[in-house]
Amino acid sequence: MSHWRRDLLEFISPGRVRRKAIPPLEAGLRPNTLLEDATVLAEVRPFDDVALLGGDVVVTAGRSLLRLGEDGLATVVEFPAAAGALTTTAEGVAVAVEGHGLSAVMPDGTVSVITADPRLHTCVTALTALGDGSLLACVGSTATGEWARNLVARDSATGMLLRISDGQVEELDRGLAWPSGVCDDGEGGFLLSTSVGHRIERRSLASPDRAGVPLLDNLPGYPGRITPASRAGEWWVAMPYLRNRATELILEHDELLAEMVGSMEPEAWLVPSLAIENVYRTPLQTGSVRVLGEIKPWAPSRTYGLVFRVTAEGRVVASAHSRADGRMHGVTGVLECEPGSVVVACRGAGTILMLGEDR
């Protein structure tokens, strides 16, 4: 049945048509203001990912790897291009550098090349270190380096999963719907999040190309990077974007989608975003419009802030939010650096936060 015929049928007889609903934010994902109430550690930078280097918290921002200390931020390394995903290794950290591949950074600031394989030159969305010293890397798409363009593409499943060992790169799987997070599960497998697939699954390292067992499926947002929690068998997940029905409707209609993509600038597309500039060209945020100068916290929004903790059974046990009327949106990195202390990178807000002991 065509989209237009289904929509006409829904108009005539709503009870005869069933759409796949976006799950509500409930149970462990119930909205709160914990991100808004968190301690601000640093701001006014395009912070992307966070990891530990020699016991210190380091973050990527633009071309820099920065160490976070009591006196603020200090530059560890300045790369020749933008630095993005990173992960802690046995020796230091591994960093994805746009156009260059993966680099290793030691606690003393020494830099070396892990691999310059062309497959890792662009759109590396996430990294994780395995127990044997190798790395897993997600490449969001081989067709585009922009999440929004991938979302509106007719074929959005163009991502790859790679393994890097002793400088050699092995392709484990391809045809993934923007893989955006990967983490060793400590049990001979790993967790993989596919952003456009709204899914987190568990896979085996023995057969990494096989579709995994769903840990969380049909999520209310687009999941991102995954890092281990201090409690065994639990993980933190950054969710940079939240789904909304307006975007889902546009994605269901090829003609409308083609008109939006072909006639509008990408920043004006009605799709989720890490941040929205308050300019006159910004489209209505599907309900998150100002009424007498005020945005209601429950209004649907193109931007949102969310991190959550999930168990091995797929139960969300804790979450921290910045709602539609908040500022700490666009979470791209999360790290529990010590039990009870969680560092969050809000790229949309240009801020690094520290969640308190109650999380």
Summary of the structure (lengths in Angstrom):
residues: 359
radius of gyration: 20.0
end to end distance: 46.5
largest distance: 68.4
contacts: 1209
relative contact order: 0.15
helix: 14%
strand: 41%
